[in-house]
Amino acid sequence: MKLIYLDYAATTPMDPAVLAAMTPYFSEQFGNPSSVHAFGQDAQRAVDDTRKQIADVLGCGAQEVVFTASATEANNCALEGVVRASQKNRTDVLPHMIVSSIEHESVLEVAGSLAVRGEAEVSYAPVSREGVVDVLALERMLRPETLLVSVGLANSETGVIQPIAPIAHAVSNFRKNSKLGAGYPLLHTDAAQGIYYLKPRCAELGVDLLTMSGHKIYGPKGIGALYVKRGTPLAPVIAGSGQEYGKRSGTENVPGIVGMGVAVAMAYREPESARDSVARLRDRFVESVFREIPDVALNGSREHRVPHNANILFHGISSADCIILLDREGVAVSAGTACQAKAGRPSHVLAAMGLSERDVKSSVRFSMGKQTTAEDIDRTVSVLVKLVQKLRS
């Protein structure tokens, strides 16, 4: 039985070209980039070349790209780093932060921790039933004390694309009212789910900080990056020898960095036809499910979403049971982020969109990728028809 993988939003298989580029840096080119001898300088050159490679596709300067161990770490660096930098500059104002209610846990947990520690006040921007951040509501939340706004580019569970450019416009217009100085509030976006299909460029989005991940784009796990716009105050979260321009200490993961650079470059070179192909498979899946299975609904906007994601509500079933039974049939899917699955928590994203607890626990995320075929889609639907009928009975 062929195994079918429909969980590309959780992680992607590494592209062979990425692995080929990484391999020398595990063996013969093993130097520490901080070493001054030839081995170290070869490694440093690889890091510098990759930094420029990523900067070129993002449309930014090489020194604005900071490598981290993951997108989670990049999000932590963005939120914690901005707050710590503000504390150095002034202590007379409690900084205010706005995050959307559907952010990844690596944003929400950090924001919540800052609030508990009394280092920041946090507001949560609401979303529509379609899963789109309410820009007007967010705009009304802005205050003279607002330090940072954080809204993800594409949601990790529903794939809904967020209106970052209008949010950037609102944030920029409000800067004249800031008590914190020129340039505030700052705008951060977690783009881990949007890099591959949306190919964002930092200046066009209007963001000050942008998070990237290697393993969401057919690159390696254990590597991420944070775009930090020149002049953005950011204190280091990890202390040490001052690597990454003093913004993130620790010996650089050279193989991971090289692999991520190749993956990013390949993602930005991917033709629109590849995106359209995945979108057709997603639409084939959704249309087949709606035709073959009664009492289902698509969670999130159908129009404003990345092309590989379909989050579907199957009324009257348990998504946990459905996922286990699908796995037994050789089909891999999830109910939300991999992080949530490990913790056993229901989706805060779907709850924020107004779904009842029962409906949240009846929703399943299907995400396609480069290796998905029409036969995979048809077989999955065939299996789903039987399983949903069984679970409902």
GIMODA-V774389 format. One record per residue. RES is the residue in one letter. PHI is phi in whole degrees, 0 to 359 (none if undefined). Layout:
res:RES phi:PHI
res:RES phi:PHI
//
This chain:
res:M phi:none
res:K phi:287
res:L phi:280
res:I phi:246
res:Y phi:256
res:L phi:234
res:D phi:226
res:Y phi:295
res:A phi:288
res:A phi:280
res:T phi:194
res:T phi:237
res:P phi:290
res:M phi:290
res:D phi:291
res:P phi:304
res:A phi:293
res:V phi:292
res:L phi:299
res:A phi:298
res:A phi:290
res:M phi:283
res:T phi:308
res:P phi:300
res:Y phi:276
res:F phi:269
res:S phi:231
res:E phi:290
res:Q phi:252
res:F phi:261
res:G phi:300
res:N phi:275
res:P phi:301
res:S phi:276
res:S phi:284
res:V phi:271
res:H phi:280
res:A phi:299
res:F phi:298
res:G phi:293
res:Q phi:290
res:D phi:297
res:A phi:294
res:Q phi:297
res:R phi:297
res:A phi:295
res:V phi:295
res:D phi:296
res:D phi:296
res:T phi:291
res:R phi:301
res:K phi:292
res:Q phi:301
res:I phi:288
res:A phi:300
res:D phi:297
res:V phi:283
res:L phi:281
res:G phi:75
res:C phi:222
res:G phi:278
res:A phi:300
res:Q phi:286
res:E phi:268
res:V phi:254
res:V phi:244
res:F phi:275
res:T phi:229
res:A phi:274
res:S phi:184
res:A phi:293
res:T phi:301
res:E phi:295
res:A phi:299
res:N phi:296
res:N phi:299
res:C phi:298
res:A phi:296
res:L phi:287
res:E phi:296
res:G phi:296
res:V phi:292
res:V phi:294
res:R phi:297
res:A phi:296
res:S phi:292
res:Q phi:292
res:K phi:291
res:N phi:277
res:R phi:200
res:T phi:238
res:D phi:272
res:V phi:232
res:L phi:282
res:P phi:294
res:H phi:247
res:M phi:231
res:I phi:242
res:V phi:233
res:S phi:285
res:S phi:285
res:I phi:244
res:E phi:291
res:H phi:298
res:E phi:303
res:S phi:289
res:V phi:262
res:L phi:297
res:E phi:293
res:V phi:294
res:A phi:300
res:G phi:297
res:S phi:294
res:L phi:299
res:A phi:292
res:V phi:298
res:R phi:282
res:G phi:74
res:E phi:265
res:A phi:199
res:E phi:260
res:V phi:238
res:S phi:245
res:Y phi:244
res:A phi:287
res:P phi:282
res:V phi:234
res:S phi:282
res:R phi:300
res:E phi:279
res:G phi:85
res:V phi:257
res:V phi:299
res:D phi:281
res:V phi:295
res:L phi:295
res:A phi:296
res:L phi:298
res:E phi:299
res:R phi:290
res:M phi:280
res:L phi:298
res:R phi:228
res:P phi:300
res:E phi:268
res:T phi:293
res:L phi:265
res:L phi:210
res:V phi:241
res:S phi:231
res:V phi:223
res:G phi:292
res:L phi:290
res:A phi:220
res:N phi:289
res:S phi:288
res:E phi:260
res:T phi:262
res:G phi:75
res:V phi:289
res:I phi:278
res:Q phi:264
res:P phi:280
res:I phi:295
res:A phi:298
res:P phi:298
res:I phi:295
res:A phi:300
res:H phi:296
res:A phi:296
res:V phi:296
res:S phi:298
res:N phi:296
res:F phi:277
res:R phi:298
res:K phi:292
res:N phi:264
res:S phi:289
res:K phi:271
res:L phi:262
res:G phi:113
res:A phi:297
res:G phi:95
res:Y phi:263
res:P phi:288
res:L phi:269
res:L phi:236
res:H phi:243
res:T phi:228
res:D phi:274
res:A phi:258
res:A phi:304
res:Q phi:272
res:G phi:250
res:I phi:301
res:Y phi:295
res:Y phi:261
res:L phi:261
res:K phi:48
res:P phi:291
res:R phi:240
res:C phi:301
res:A phi:295
res:E phi:293
res:L phi:287
res:G phi:83
res:V phi:262
res:D phi:261
res:L phi:220
res:L phi:216
res:T phi:263
res:M phi:230
res:S phi:228
res:G phi:282
res:H phi:278
res:K phi:273
res:I phi:232
res:Y phi:69
res:G phi:247
res:P phi:281
res:K phi:280
res:G phi:78
res:I phi:213
res:G phi:213
res:A phi:208
res:L phi:232
res:Y phi:283
res:V phi:235
res:K phi:303
res:R phi:308
res:G phi:91
res:T phi:285
res:P phi:293
res:L phi:214
res:A phi:275
res:P phi:292
res:V phi:266
res:I phi:253
res:A phi:269
res:G phi:168
res:S phi:271
res:G phi:83
res:Q phi:294
res:E phi:56
res:Y phi:59
res:G phi:79
res:K phi:263
res:R phi:202
res:S phi:282
res:G phi:125
res:T phi:300
res:E phi:293
res:N phi:279
res:V phi:298
res:P phi:300
res:G phi:296
res:I phi:298
res:V phi:299
res:G phi:296
res:M phi:295
res:G phi:300
res:V phi:296
res:A phi:296
res:V phi:296
res:A phi:299
res:M phi:294
res:A phi:298
res:Y phi:285
res:R phi:272
res:E phi:301
res:P phi:290
res:E phi:300
res:S phi:298
res:A phi:292
res:R phi:299
res:D phi:296
res:S phi:296
res:V phi:294
res:A phi:299
res:R phi:295
res:L phi:296
res:R phi:300
res:D phi:294
res:R phi:300
res:F phi:296
res:V phi:299
res:E phi:297
res:S phi:292
res:V phi:299
res:F phi:294
res:R phi:283
res:E phi:264
res:I phi:237
res:P phi:283
res:D phi:60
res:V phi:233
res:A phi:210
res:L phi:270
res:N phi:275
res:G phi:98
res:S phi:300
res:R phi:282
res:E phi:282
res:H phi:258
res:R phi:211
res:V phi:295
res:P phi:286
res:H phi:257
res:N phi:250
res:A phi:220
res:N phi:256
res:I phi:241
res:L phi:267
res:F phi:253
res:H phi:304
res:G phi:87
res:I phi:232
res:S phi:261
res:S phi:297
res:A phi:299
res:D phi:294
res:C phi:299
res:I phi:295
res:I phi:296
res:L phi:292
res:L phi:297
res:D phi:298
res:R phi:295
res:E phi:268
res:G phi:85
res:V phi:240
res:A phi:260
res:V phi:220
res:S phi:214
res:A phi:261
res:G phi:181
res:T phi:290
res:A phi:299
res:C phi:298
res:Q phi:295
res:A phi:300
res:K phi:294
res:A phi:276
res:G phi:73
res:R phi:264
res:P phi:289
res:S phi:290
res:H phi:288
res:V phi:294
res:L phi:293
res:A phi:296
res:A phi:295
res:M phi:279
res:G phi:102
res:L phi:287
res:S phi:290
res:E phi:300
res:R phi:297
res:D phi:290
res:V phi:301
res:K phi:278
res:S phi:244
res:S phi:251
res:V phi:230
res:R phi:260
res:F phi:244
res:S phi:223
res:M phi:261
res:G phi:202
res:K phi:298
res:Q phi:263
res:T phi:286
res:T phi:240
res:A phi:298
res:E phi:295
res:D phi:299
res:I phi:297
res:D phi:295
res:R phi:292
res:T phi:298
res:V phi:297
res:S phi:300
res:V phi:294
res:L phi:299
res:V phi:306
res:K phi:290
res:L phi:292
res:V phi:295
res:Q phi:298
res:K phi:296
res:L phi:294
res:R phi:288
res:S phi:272
//
